[in-house]
Amino acid sequence: MVKQRSDRSQEVLGAVLGVVRTMAGAVVGGGIALAFVIGAVASGPHESDPWGE
């Protein structure tokens, strides 16, 4: 009984860690992509600004 419960908690913990890791990866990836976009827009000529500002 105790072993079964411990296995179940390991499973849940693994799932939670997987979700957290995925979310963290997405946030980091998005942040890096955003930084690249901002850097490209800031350093590029304003005439070619895709937003036409």
mmCIF entry with sequence, helices, sheets and N, C-alpha, C, O atoms, coordinates in Angstrom:
data_MODEL
# 
_entry.id   MODEL 
# 
_entity.id                         1 
_entity.type                       polymer 
_entity.pdbx_number_of_molecules   1 
# 
_entity_poly.entity_id                      1 
_entity_poly.type                           'polypeptide(L)' 
_entity_poly.nstd_linkage                   no 
_entity_poly.nstd_monomer                   no 
_entity_poly.pdbx_seq_one_letter_code       MVKQRSDRSQEVLGAVLGVVRTMAGAVVGGGIALAFVIGAVASGPHESDPWGE 
_entity_poly.pdbx_seq_one_letter_code_can   MVKQRSDRSQEVLGAVLGVVRTMAGAVVGGGIALAFVIGAVASGPHESDPWGE 
_entity_poly.pdbx_strand_id                 A 
# 
loop_
_entity_poly_seq.entity_id 
_entity_poly_seq.num 
_entity_poly_seq.mon_id 
_entity_poly_seq.hetero 
1 1  MET n 
1 2  VAL n 
1 3  LYS n 
1 4  GLN n 
1 5  ARG n 
1 6  SER n 
1 7  ASP n 
1 8  ARG n 
1 9  SER n 
1 10 GLN n 
1 11 GLU n 
1 12 VAL n 
1 13 LEU n 
1 14 GLY n 
1 15 ALA n 
1 16 VAL n 
1 17 LEU n 
1 18 GLY n 
1 19 VAL n 
1 20 VAL n 
1 21 ARG n 
1 22 THR n 
1 23 MET n 
1 24 ALA n 
1 25 GLY n 
1 26 ALA n 
1 27 VAL n 
1 28 VAL n 
1 29 GLY n 
1 30 GLY n 
1 31 GLY n 
1 32 ILE n 
1 33 ALA n 
1 34 LEU n 
1 35 ALA n 
1 36 PHE n 
1 37 VAL n 
1 38 ILE n 
1 39 GLY n 
1 40 ALA n 
1 41 VAL n 
1 42 ALA n 
1 43 SER n 
1 44 GLY n 
1 45 PRO n 
1 46 HIS n 
1 47 GLU n 
1 48 SER n 
1 49 ASP n 
1 50 PRO n 
1 51 TRP n 
1 52 GLY n 
1 53 GLU n 
# 
_struct_asym.id          A 
_struct_asym.entity_id   1 
# 
loop_
_struct_conf.conf_type_id 
_struct_conf.id 
_struct_conf.pdbx_PDB_helix_id 
_struct_conf.beg_label_comp_id 
_struct_conf.beg_label_asym_id 
_struct_conf.beg_label_seq_id 
_struct_conf.pdbx_beg_PDB_ins_code 
_struct_conf.end_label_comp_id 
_struct_conf.end_label_asym_id 
_struct_conf.end_label_seq_id 
_struct_conf.pdbx_end_PDB_ins_code 
_struct_conf.beg_auth_comp_id 
_struct_conf.beg_auth_asym_id 
_struct_conf.beg_auth_seq_id 
_struct_conf.end_auth_comp_id 
_struct_conf.end_auth_asym_id 
_struct_conf.end_auth_seq_id 
_struct_conf.pdbx_PDB_helix_class 
_struct_conf.details 
_struct_conf.pdbx_PDB_helix_length 
HELX_P HELX_P1 AA1 VAL A 2  ? SER A 43 ? VAL A 2  SER A 43 1 ? 42 
HELX_P HELX_P2 AA2 HIS A 46 ? SER A 48 ? HIS A 46 SER A 48 5 ? 3  
# 
_struct_conf_type.id          HELX_P 
_struct_conf_type.criteria    ? 
_struct_conf_type.reference   ? 
# 
loop_
_atom_site.group_PDB 
_atom_site.id 
_atom_site.type_symbol 
_atom_site.label_atom_id 
_atom_site.label_alt_id 
_atom_site.label_comp_id 
_atom_site.label_asym_id 
_atom_site.label_entity_id 
_atom_site.label_seq_id 
_atom_site.pdbx_PDB_ins_code 
_atom_site.Cartn_x 
_atom_site.Cartn_y 
_atom_site.Cartn_z 
_atom_site.occupancy 
_atom_site.B_iso_or_equiv 
_atom_site.pdbx_formal_charge 
_atom_site.auth_seq_id 
_atom_site.auth_comp_id 
_atom_site.auth_asym_id 
_atom_site.auth_atom_id 
_atom_site.pdbx_PDB_model_num 
ATOM 1   N N  . MET A 1 1  ? 0.846  -1.204 0.000   1.00 0.00 ? 1  MET A N  1 
ATOM 2   C CA . MET A 1 1  ? 0.000  0.000  0.000   1.00 0.00 ? 1  MET A CA 1 
ATOM 3   C C  . MET A 1 1  ? 0.880  1.253  0.000   1.00 0.00 ? 1  MET A C  1 
ATOM 4   O O  . MET A 1 1  ? 0.660  2.180  -0.780  1.00 0.00 ? 1  MET A O  1 
ATOM 5   N N  . VAL A 1 2  ? 1.866  1.265  0.875   1.00 0.00 ? 2  VAL A N  1 
ATOM 6   C CA . VAL A 1 2  ? 2.731  2.437  0.963   1.00 0.00 ? 2  VAL A CA 1 
ATOM 7   C C  . VAL A 1 2  ? 3.528  2.590  -0.330  1.00 0.00 ? 2  VAL A C  1 
ATOM 8   O O  . VAL A 1 2  ? 3.701  3.697  -0.841  1.00 0.00 ? 2  VAL A O  1 
ATOM 9   N N  . LYS A 1 3  ? 4.014  1.445  -0.856  1.00 0.00 ? 3  LYS A N  1 
ATOM 10  C CA . LYS A 1 3  ? 4.797  1.501  -2.094  1.00 0.00 ? 3  LYS A CA 1 
ATOM 11  C C  . LYS A 1 3  ? 3.948  2.047  -3.240  1.00 0.00 ? 3  LYS A C  1 
ATOM 12  O O  . LYS A 1 3  ? 4.426  2.849  -4.042  1.00 0.00 ? 3  LYS A O  1 
ATOM 13  N N  . GLN A 1 4  ? 2.697  1.615  -3.316  1.00 0.00 ? 4  GLN A N  1 
ATOM 14  C CA . GLN A 1 4  ? 1.812  2.074  -4.385  1.00 0.00 ? 4  GLN A CA 1 
ATOM 15  C C  . GLN A 1 4  ? 1.621  3.589  -4.292  1.00 0.00 ? 4  GLN A C  1 
ATOM 16  O O  . GLN A 1 4  ? 1.661  4.293  -5.300  1.00 0.00 ? 4  GLN A O  1 
ATOM 17  N N  . ARG A 1 5  ? 1.416  4.069  -3.086  1.00 0.00 ? 5  ARG A N  1 
ATOM 18  C CA . ARG A 1 5  ? 1.214  5.511  -2.897  1.00 0.00 ? 5  ARG A CA 1 
ATOM 19  C C  . ARG A 1 5  ? 2.478  6.269  -3.309  1.00 0.00 ? 5  ARG A C  1 
ATOM 20  O O  . ARG A 1 5  ? 2.399  7.313  -3.956  1.00 0.00 ? 5  ARG A O  1 
ATOM 21  N N  . SER A 1 6  ? 3.632  5.743  -2.934  1.00 0.00 ? 6  SER A N  1 
ATOM 22  C CA . SER A 1 6  ? 4.885  6.431  -3.260  1.00 0.00 ? 6  SER A CA 1 
ATOM 23  C C  . SER A 1 6  ? 5.102  6.449  -4.772  1.00 0.00 ? 6  SER A C  1 
ATOM 24  O O  . SER A 1 6  ? 5.595  7.437  -5.316  1.00 0.00 ? 6  SER A O  1 
ATOM 25  N N  . ASP A 1 7  ? 4.737  5.359  -5.454  1.00 0.00 ? 7  ASP A N  1 
ATOM 26  C CA . ASP A 1 7  ? 4.857  5.327  -6.910  1.00 0.00 ? 7  ASP A CA 1 
ATOM 27  C C  . ASP A 1 7  ? 3.956  6.386  -7.533  1.00 0.00 ? 7  ASP A C  1 
ATOM 28  O O  . ASP A 1 7  ? 4.347  7.088  -8.466  1.00 0.00 ? 7  ASP A O  1 
ATOM 29  N N  . ARG A 1 8  ? 2.746  6.483  -6.999  1.00 0.00 ? 8  ARG A N  1 
ATOM 30  C CA . ARG A 1 8  ? 1.776  7.442  -7.532  1.00 0.00 ? 8  ARG A CA 1 
ATOM 31  C C  . ARG A 1 8  ? 2.302  8.867  -7.351  1.00 0.00 ? 8  ARG A C  1 
ATOM 32  O O  . ARG A 1 8  ? 2.195  9.688  -8.262  1.00 0.00 ? 8  ARG A O  1 
ATOM 33  N N  . SER A 1 9  ? 2.865  9.160  -6.184  1.00 0.00 ? 9  SER A N  1 
ATOM 34  C CA . SER A 1 9  ? 3.364  10.516 -5.936  1.00 0.00 ? 9  SER A CA 1 
ATOM 35  C C  . SER A 1 9  ? 4.572  10.810 -6.837  1.00 0.00 ? 9  SER A C  1 
ATOM 36  O O  . SER A 1 9  ? 4.760  11.943 -7.280  1.00 0.00 ? 9  SER A O  1 
ATOM 37  N N  . GLN A 1 10 ? 5.385  9.786  -7.101  1.00 0.00 ? 10 GLN A N  1 
ATOM 38  C CA . GLN A 1 10 ? 6.509  9.969  -8.025  1.00 0.00 ? 10 GLN A CA 1 
ATOM 39  C C  . GLN A 1 10 ? 5.980  10.339 -9.410  1.00 0.00 ? 10 GLN A C  1 
ATOM 40  O O  . GLN A 1 10 ? 6.519  11.216 -10.085 1.00 0.00 ? 10 GLN A O  1 
ATOM 41  N N  . GLU A 1 11 ? 4.909  9.647  -9.816  1.00 0.00 ? 11 GLU A N  1 
ATOM 42  C CA . GLU A 1 11 ? 4.292  9.884  -11.121 1.00 0.00 ? 11 GLU A CA 1 
ATOM 43  C C  . GLU A 1 11 ? 3.792  11.325 -11.214 1.00 0.00 ? 11 GLU A C  1 
ATOM 44  O O  . GLU A 1 11 ? 4.059  12.025 -12.191 1.00 0.00 ? 11 GLU A O  1 
ATOM 45  N N  . VAL A 1 12 ? 3.065  11.754 -10.186 1.00 0.00 ? 12 VAL A N  1 
ATOM 46  C CA . VAL A 1 12 ? 2.508  13.109 -10.167 1.00 0.00 ? 12 VAL A CA 1 
ATOM 47  C C  . VAL A 1 12 ? 3.641  14.132 -10.171 1.00 0.00 ? 12 VAL A C  1 
ATOM 48  O O  . VAL A 1 12 ? 3.596  15.121 -10.902 1.00 0.00 ? 12 VAL A O  1 
ATOM 49  N N  . LEU A 1 13 ? 4.655  13.879 -9.346  1.00 0.00 ? 13 LEU A N  1 
ATOM 50  C CA . LEU A 1 13 ? 5.792  14.797 -9.271  1.00 0.00 ? 13 LEU A CA 1 
ATOM 51  C C  . LEU A 1 13 ? 6.480  14.906 -10.631 1.00 0.00 ? 13 LEU A C  1 
ATOM 52  O O  . LEU A 1 13 ? 6.845  15.996 -11.071 1.00 0.00 ? 13 LEU A O  1 
ATOM 53  N N  . GLY A 1 14 ? 6.650  13.753 -11.290 1.00 0.00 ? 14 GLY A N  1 
ATOM 54  C CA . GLY A 1 14 ? 7.274  13.747 -12.608 1.00 0.00 ? 14 GLY A CA 1 
ATOM 55  C C  . GLY A 1 14 ? 6.467  14.556 -13.611 1.00 0.00 ? 14 GLY A C  1 
ATOM 56  O O  . GLY A 1 14 ? 7.028  15.303 -14.413 1.00 0.00 ? 14 GLY A O  1 
ATOM 57  N N  . ALA A 1 15 ? 5.145  14.403 -13.562 1.00 0.00 ? 15 ALA A N  1 
ATOM 58  C CA . ALA A 1 15 ? 4.270  15.130 -14.488 1.00 0.00 ? 15 ALA A CA 1 
ATOM 59  C C  . ALA A 1 15 ? 4.357  16.632 -14.231 1.00 0.00 ? 15 ALA A C  1 
ATOM 60  O O  . ALA A 1 15 ? 4.455  17.426 -15.166 1.00 0.00 ? 15 ALA A O  1 
ATOM 61  N N  . VAL A 1 16 ? 4.321  17.010 -12.962 1.00 0.00 ? 16 VAL A N  1 
ATOM 62  C CA . VAL A 1 16 ? 4.388  18.435 -12.600 1.00 0.00 ? 16 VAL A CA 1 
ATOM 63  C C  . VAL A 1 16 ? 5.725  19.026 -13.050 1.00 0.00 ? 16 VAL A C  1 
ATOM 64  O O  . VAL A 1 16 ? 5.773  20.118 -13.616 1.00 0.00 ? 16 VAL A O  1 
ATOM 65  N N  . LEU A 1 17 ? 6.808  18.290 -12.789 1.00 0.00 ? 17 LEU A N  1 
ATOM 66  C CA . LEU A 1 17 ? 8.127  18.782 -13.195 1.00 0.00 ? 17 LEU A CA 1 
ATOM 67  C C  . LEU A 1 17 ? 8.211  18.917 -14.709 1.00 0.00 ? 17 LEU A C  1 
ATOM 68  O O  . LEU A 1 17 ? 8.812  19.859 -15.224 1.00 0.00 ? 17 LEU A O  1 
ATOM 69  N N  . GLY A 1 18 ? 7.600  17.962 -15.421 1.00 0.00 ? 18 GLY A N  1 
ATOM 70  C CA . GLY A 1 18 ? 7.599  18.028 -16.878 1.00 0.00 ? 18 GLY A CA 1 
ATOM 71  C C  . GLY A 1 18 ? 6.895  19.277 -17.374 1.00 0.00 ? 18 GLY A C  1 
ATOM 72  O O  . GLY A 1 18 ? 7.383  19.955 -18.279 1.00 0.00 ? 18 GLY A O  1 
ATOM 73  N N  . VAL A 1 19 ? 5.748  19.579 -16.783 1.00 0.00 ? 19 VAL A N  1 
ATOM 74  C CA . VAL A 1 19 ? 4.979  20.759 -17.182 1.00 0.00 ? 19 VAL A CA 1 
ATOM 75  C C  . VAL A 1 19 ? 5.768  22.029 -16.868 1.00 0.00 ? 19 VAL A C  1 
ATOM 76  O O  . VAL A 1 19 ? 5.859  22.935 -17.697 1.00 0.00 ? 19 VAL A O  1 
ATOM 77  N N  . VAL A 1 20 ? 6.333  22.085 -15.668 1.00 0.00 ? 20 VAL A N  1 
ATOM 78  C CA . VAL A 1 20 ? 7.106  23.269 -15.269 1.00 0.00 ? 20 VAL A CA 1 
ATOM 79  C C  . VAL A 1 20 ? 8.295  23.465 -16.210 1.00 0.00 ? 20 VAL A C  1 
ATOM 80  O O  . VAL A 1 20 ? 8.591  24.580 -16.641 1.00 0.00 ? 20 VAL A O  1 
ATOM 81  N N  . ARG A 1 21 ? 8.971  22.350 -16.519 1.00 0.00 ? 21 ARG A N  1 
ATOM 82  C CA . ARG A 1 21 ? 10.142 22.435 -17.399 1.00 0.00 ? 21 ARG A CA 1 
ATOM 83  C C  . ARG A 1 21 ? 9.734  22.922 -18.785 1.00 0.00 ? 21 ARG A C  1 
ATOM 84  O O  . ARG A 1 21 ? 10.430 23.733 -19.396 1.00 0.00 ? 21 ARG A O  1 
ATOM 85  N N  . THR A 1 22 ? 8.607  22.426 -19.273 1.00 0.00 ? 22 THR A N  1 
ATOM 86  C CA . THR A 1 22 ? 8.116  22.834 -20.595 1.00 0.00 ? 22 THR A CA 1 
ATOM 87  C C  . THR A 1 22 ? 7.775  24.318 -20.599 1.00 0.00 ? 22 THR A C  1 
ATOM 88  O O  . THR A 1 22 ? 8.128  25.043 -21.529 1.00 0.00 ? 22 THR A O  1 
ATOM 89  N N  . MET A 1 23 ? 7.080  24.767 -19.542 1.00 0.00 ? 23 MET A N  1 
ATOM 90  C CA . MET A 1 23 ? 6.692  26.178 -19.458 1.00 0.00 ? 23 MET A CA 1 
ATOM 91  C C  . MET A 1 23 ? 7.929  27.062 -19.366 1.00 0.00 ? 23 MET A C  1 
ATOM 92  O O  . MET A 1 23 ? 8.011  28.099 -20.025 1.00 0.00 ? 23 MET A O  1 
ATOM 93  N N  . ALA A 1 24 ? 8.889  26.647 -18.548 1.00 0.00 ? 24 ALA A N  1 
ATOM 94  C CA . ALA A 1 24 ? 10.114 27.436 -18.396 1.00 0.00 ? 24 ALA A CA 1 
ATOM 95  C C  . ALA A 1 24 ? 10.852 27.517 -19.733 1.00 0.00 ? 24 ALA A C  1 
ATOM 96  O O  . ALA A 1 24 ? 11.362 28.573 -20.105 1.00 0.00 ? 24 ALA A O  1 
ATOM 97  N N  . GLY A 1 25 ? 10.904 26.399 -20.447 1.00 0.00 ? 25 GLY A N  1 
ATOM 98  C CA . GLY A 1 25 ? 11.560 26.383 -21.752 1.00 0.00 ? 25 GLY A CA 1 
ATOM 99  C C  . GLY A 1 25 ? 10.875 27.318 -22.732 1.00 0.00 ? 25 GLY A C  1 
ATOM 100 O O  . GLY A 1 25 ? 11.532 28.014 -23.506 1.00 0.00 ? 25 GLY A O  1 
ATOM 101 N N  . ALA A 1 26 ? 9.548  27.327 -22.694 1.00 0.00 ? 26 ALA A N  1 
ATOM 102 C CA . ALA A 1 26 ? 8.788  28.191 -23.603 1.00 0.00 ? 26 ALA A CA 1 
ATOM 103 C C  . ALA A 1 26 ? 9.040  29.661 -23.272 1.00 0.00 ? 26 ALA A C  1 
ATOM 104 O O  . ALA A 1 26 ? 9.202  30.493 -24.164 1.00 0.00 ? 26 ALA A O  1 
ATOM 105 N N  . VAL A 1 27 ? 9.070  29.963 -21.975 1.00 0.00 ? 27 VAL A N  1 
ATOM 106 C CA . VAL A 1 27 ? 9.291  31.353 -21.553 1.00 0.00 ? 27 VAL A CA 1 
ATOM 107 C C  . VAL A 1 27 ? 10.691 31.810 -21.958 1.00 0.00 ? 27 VAL A C  1 
ATOM 108 O O  . VAL A 1 27 ? 10.867 32.913 -22.476 1.00 0.00 ? 27 VAL A O  1 
ATOM 109 N N  . VAL A 1 28 ? 11.680 30.957 -21.717 1.00 0.00 ? 28 VAL A N  1 
ATOM 110 C CA . VAL A 1 28 ? 13.061 31.313 -22.065 1.00 0.00 ? 28 VAL A CA 1 
ATOM 111 C C  . VAL A 1 28 ? 13.198 31.467 -23.576 1.00 0.00 ? 28 VAL A C  1 
ATOM 112 O O  . VAL A 1 28 ? 13.805 32.425 -24.056 1.00 0.00 ? 28 VAL A O  1 
ATOM 113 N N  . GLY A 1 29 ? 12.626 30.510 -24.330 1.00 0.00 ? 29 GLY A N  1 
ATOM 114 C CA . GLY A 1 29 ? 12.691 30.582 -25.789 1.00 0.00 ? 29 GLY A CA 1 
ATOM 115 C C  . GLY A 1 29 ? 12.006 31.832 -26.310 1.00 0.00 ? 29 GLY A C  1 
ATOM 116 O O  . GLY A 1 29 ? 12.519 32.499 -27.208 1.00 0.00 ? 29 GLY A O  1 
ATOM 117 N N  . GLY A 1 30 ? 10.848 32.148 -25.746 1.00 0.00 ? 30 GLY A N  1 
ATOM 118 C CA . GLY A 1 30 ? 10.107 33.340 -26.165 1.00 0.00 ? 30 GLY A CA 1 
ATOM 119 C C  . GLY A 1 30 ? 10.881 34.604 -25.836 1.00 0.00 ? 30 GLY A C  1 
ATOM 120 O O  . GLY A 1 30 ? 10.908 35.549 -26.624 1.00 0.00 ? 30 GLY A O  1 
ATOM 121 N N  . GLY A 1 31 ? 11.507 34.614 -24.674 1.00 0.00 ? 31 GLY A N  1 
ATOM 122 C CA . GLY A 1 31 ? 12.290 35.784 -24.266 1.00 0.00 ? 31 GLY A CA 1 
ATOM 123 C C  . GLY A 1 31 ? 13.477 36.011 -25.182 1.00 0.00 ? 31 GLY A C  1 
ATOM 124 O O  . GLY A 1 31 ? 13.790 37.146 -25.539 1.00 0.00 ? 31 GLY A O  1 
ATOM 125 N N  . ILE A 1 32 ? 14.140 34.917 -25.562 1.00 0.00 ? 32 ILE A N  1 
ATOM 126 C CA . ILE A 1 32 ? 15.289 35.030 -26.465 1.00 0.00 ? 32 ILE A CA 1 
ATOM 127 C C  . ILE A 1 32 ? 14.832 35.530 -27.834 1.00 0.00 ? 32 ILE A C  1 
ATOM 128 O O  . ILE A 1 32 ? 15.469 36.400 -28.428 1.00 0.00 ? 32 ILE A O  1 
ATOM 129 N N  . ALA A 1 33 ? 13.721 34.974 -28.332 1.00 0.00 ? 33 ALA A N  1 
ATOM 130 C CA . ALA A 1 33 ? 13.197 35.400 -29.638 1.00 0.00 ? 33 ALA A CA 1 
ATOM 131 C C  . ALA A 1 33 ? 12.815 36.875 -29.596 1.00 0.00 ? 33 ALA A C  1 
ATOM 132 O O  . ALA A 1 33 ? 13.093 37.629 -30.529 1.00 0.00 ? 33 ALA A O  1 
ATOM 133 N N  . LEU A 1 34 ? 12.177 37.272 -28.506 1.00 0.00 ? 34 LEU A N  1 
ATOM 134 C CA . LEU A 1 34 ? 11.758 38.669 -28.356 1.00 0.00 ? 34 LEU A CA 1 
ATOM 135 C C  . LEU A 1 34 ? 12.984 39.587 -28.332 1.00 0.00 ? 34 LEU A C  1 
ATOM 136 O O  . LEU A 1 34 ? 12.980 40.656 -28.942 1.00 0.00 ? 34 LEU A O  1 
ATOM 137 N N  . ALA A 1 35 ? 14.028 39.160 -27.623 1.00 0.00 ? 35 ALA A N  1 
ATOM 138 C CA . ALA A 1 35 ? 15.248 39.961 -27.554 1.00 0.00 ? 35 ALA A CA 1 
ATOM 139 C C  . ALA A 1 35 ? 15.873 40.126 -28.941 1.00 0.00 ? 35 ALA A C  1 
ATOM 140 O O  . ALA A 1 35 ? 16.358 41.203 -29.286 1.00 0.00 ? 35 ALA A O  1 
ATOM 141 N N  . PHE A 1 36 ? 15.856 39.051 -29.729 1.00 0.00 ? 36 PHE A N  1 
ATOM 142 C CA . PHE A 1 36 ? 16.395 39.128 -31.088 1.00 0.00 ? 36 PHE A CA 1 
ATOM 143 C C  . PHE A 1 36 ? 15.594 40.109 -31.932 1.00 0.00 ? 36 PHE A C  1 
ATOM 144 O O  . PHE A 1 36 ? 16.165 40.917 -32.665 1.00 0.00 ? 36 PHE A O  1 
ATOM 145 N N  . VAL A 1 37 ? 14.268 40.037 -31.827 1.00 0.00 ? 37 VAL A N  1 
ATOM 146 C CA . VAL A 1 37 ? 13.407 40.929 -32.613 1.00 0.00 ? 37 VAL A CA 1 
ATOM 147 C C  . VAL A 1 37 ? 13.652 42.380 -32.219 1.00 0.00 ? 37 VAL A C  1 
ATOM 148 O O  . VAL A 1 37 ? 13.812 43.248 -33.078 1.00 0.00 ? 37 VAL A O  1 
ATOM 149 N N  . ILE A 1 38 ? 13.680 42.638 -30.902 1.00 0.00 ? 38 ILE A N  1 
ATOM 150 C CA . ILE A 1 38 ? 13.899 44.007 -30.424 1.00 0.00 ? 38 ILE A CA 1 
ATOM 151 C C  . ILE A 1 38 ? 15.270 44.511 -30.889 1.00 0.00 ? 38 ILE A C  1 
ATOM 152 O O  . ILE A 1 38 ? 15.405 45.649 -31.338 1.00 0.00 ? 38 ILE A O  1 
ATOM 153 N N  . GLY A 1 39 ? 16.279 43.647 -30.775 1.00 0.00 ? 39 GLY A N  1 
ATOM 154 C CA . GLY A 1 39 ? 17.622 44.026 -31.203 1.00 0.00 ? 39 GLY A CA 1 
ATOM 155 C C  . GLY A 1 39 ? 17.672 44.340 -32.690 1.00 0.00 ? 39 GLY A C  1 
ATOM 156 O O  . GLY A 1 39 ? 18.313 45.306 -33.104 1.00 0.00 ? 39 GLY A O  1 
ATOM 157 N N  . ALA A 1 40 ? 16.994 43.519 -33.498 1.00 0.00 ? 40 ALA A N  1 
ATOM 158 C CA . ALA A 1 40 ? 16.995 43.729 -34.951 1.00 0.00 ? 40 ALA A CA 1 
ATOM 159 C C  . ALA A 1 40 ? 16.295 45.033 -35.304 1.00 0.00 ? 40 ALA A C  1 
ATOM 160 O O  . ALA A 1 40 ? 16.776 45.792 -36.146 1.00 0.00 ? 40 ALA A O  1 
ATOM 161 N N  . VAL A 1 41 ? 15.162 45.294 -34.663 1.00 0.00 ? 41 VAL A N  1 
ATOM 162 C CA . VAL A 1 41 ? 14.405 46.519 -34.950 1.00 0.00 ? 41 VAL A CA 1 
ATOM 163 C C  . VAL A 1 41 ? 15.185 47.746 -34.480 1.00 0.00 ? 41 VAL A C  1 
ATOM 164 O O  . VAL A 1 41 ? 15.223 48.766 -35.169 1.00 0.00 ? 41 VAL A O  1 
ATOM 165 N N  . ALA A 1 42 ? 15.811 47.641 -33.297 1.00 0.00 ? 42 ALA A N  1 
ATOM 166 C CA . ALA A 1 42 ? 16.527 48.791 -32.738 1.00 0.00 ? 42 ALA A CA 1 
ATOM 167 C C  . ALA A 1 42 ? 17.783 49.112 -33.551 1.00 0.00 ? 42 ALA A C  1 
ATOM 168 O O  . ALA A 1 42 ? 18.115 50.284 -33.728 1.00 0.00 ? 42 ALA A O  1 
ATOM 169 N N  . SER A 1 43 ? 18.486 48.087 -34.048 1.00 0.00 ? 43 SER A N  1 
ATOM 170 C CA . SER A 1 43 ? 19.745 48.331 -34.751 1.00 0.00 ? 43 SER A CA 1 
ATOM 171 C C  . SER A 1 43 ? 19.546 48.559 -36.244 1.00 0.00 ? 43 SER A C  1 
ATOM 172 O O  . SER A 1 43 ? 20.401 49.149 -36.905 1.00 0.00 ? 43 SER A O  1 
ATOM 173 N N  . GLY A 1 44 ? 18.407 48.087 -36.780 1.00 0.00 ? 44 GLY A N  1 
ATOM 174 C CA . GLY A 1 44 ? 18.157 48.231 -38.212 1.00 0.00 ? 44 GLY A CA 1 
ATOM 175 C C  . GLY A 1 44 ? 17.733 49.641 -38.567 1.00 0.00 ? 44 GLY A C  1 
ATOM 176 O O  . GLY A 1 44 ? 17.347 50.416 -37.692 1.00 0.00 ? 44 GLY A O  1 
ATOM 177 N N  . PRO A 1 45 ? 17.801 49.979 -39.853 1.00 0.00 ? 45 PRO A N  1 
ATOM 178 C CA . PRO A 1 45 ? 17.337 51.298 -40.296 1.00 0.00 ? 45 PRO A CA 1 
ATOM 179 C C  . PRO A 1 45 ? 15.837 51.440 -40.083 1.00 0.00 ? 45 PRO A C  1 
ATOM 180 O O  . PRO A 1 45 ? 15.076 50.501 -40.316 1.00 0.00 ? 45 PRO A O  1 
ATOM 181 N N  . HIS A 1 46 ? 15.423 52.605 -39.645 1.00 0.00 ? 46 HIS A N  1 
ATOM 182 C CA . HIS A 1 46 ? 14.013 52.795 -39.305 1.00 0.00 ? 46 HIS A CA 1 
ATOM 183 C C  . HIS A 1 46 ? 13.113 52.801 -40.535 1.00 0.00 ? 46 HIS A C  1 
ATOM 184 O O  . HIS A 1 46 ? 11.903 52.610 -40.420 1.00 0.00 ? 46 HIS A O  1 
ATOM 185 N N  . GLU A 1 47 ? 13.694 53.017 -41.699 1.00 0.00 ? 47 GLU A N  1 
ATOM 186 C CA . GLU A 1 47 ? 12.883 53.003 -42.925 1.00 0.00 ? 47 GLU A CA 1 
ATOM 187 C C  . GLU A 1 47 ? 12.306 51.613 -43.178 1.00 0.00 ? 47 GLU A C  1 
ATOM 188 O O  . GLU A 1 47 ? 11.207 51.484 -43.718 1.00 0.00 ? 47 GLU A O  1 
ATOM 189 N N  . SER A 1 48 ? 13.044 50.576 -42.790 1.00 0.00 ? 48 SER A N  1 
ATOM 190 C CA . SER A 1 48 ? 12.593 49.210 -43.049 1.00 0.00 ? 48 SER A CA 1 
ATOM 191 C C  . SER A 1 48 ? 11.846 48.625 -41.846 1.00 0.00 ? 48 SER A C  1 
ATOM 192 O O  . SER A 1 48 ? 11.671 47.410 -41.759 1.00 0.00 ? 48 SER A O  1 
ATOM 193 N N  . ASP A 1 49 ? 11.410 49.475 -40.929 1.00 0.00 ? 49 ASP A N  1 
ATOM 194 C CA . ASP A 1 49 ? 10.659 49.017 -39.762 1.00 0.00 ? 49 ASP A CA 1 
ATOM 195 C C  . ASP A 1 49 ? 9.330  48.426 -40.231 1.00 0.00 ? 49 ASP A C  1 
ATOM 196 O O  . ASP A 1 49 ? 8.525  49.130 -40.841 1.00 0.00 ? 49 ASP A O  1 
ATOM 197 N N  . PRO A 1 50 ? 9.089  47.135 -39.953 1.00 0.00 ? 50 PRO A N  1 
ATOM 198 C CA . PRO A 1 50 ? 7.872  46.489 -40.464 1.00 0.00 ? 50 PRO A CA 1 
ATOM 199 C C  . PRO A 1 50 ? 6.588  47.103 -39.914 1.00 0.00 ? 50 PRO A C  1 
ATOM 200 O O  . PRO A 1 50 ? 5.526  46.959 -40.519 1.00 0.00 ? 50 PRO A O  1 
ATOM 201 N N  . TRP A 1 51 ? 6.675  47.793 -38.762 1.00 0.00 ? 51 TRP A N  1 
ATOM 202 C CA . TRP A 1 51 ? 5.468  48.386 -38.179 1.00 0.00 ? 51 TRP A CA 1 
ATOM 203 C C  . TRP A 1 51 ? 5.234  49.815 -38.682 1.00 0.00 ? 51 TRP A C  1 
ATOM 204 O O  . TRP A 1 51 ? 4.212  50.429 -38.378 1.00 0.00 ? 51 TRP A O  1 
ATOM 205 N N  . GLY A 1 52 ? 6.193  50.334 -39.456 1.00 0.00 ? 52 GLY A N  1 
ATOM 206 C CA . GLY A 1 52 ? 6.040  51.653 -40.053 1.00 0.00 ? 52 GLY A CA 1 
ATOM 207 C C  . GLY A 1 52 ? 5.931  52.781 -39.050 1.00 0.00 ? 52 GLY A C  1 
ATOM 208 O O  . GLY A 1 52 ? 5.188  53.740 -39.257 1.00 0.00 ? 52 GLY A O  1 
ATOM 209 N N  . GLU A 1 53 ? 6.679  52.662 -37.955 1.00 0.00 ? 53 GLU A N  1 
ATOM 210 C CA . GLU A 1 53 ? 6.612  53.728 -36.946 1.00 0.00 ? 53 GLU A CA 1 
ATOM 211 C C  . GLU A 1 53 ? 7.620  54.821 -37.268 1.00 0.00 ? 53 GLU A C  1 
ATOM 212 O O  . GLU A 1 53 ? 7.718  55.806 -36.536 1.00 0.00 ? 53 GLU A O  1 
# 
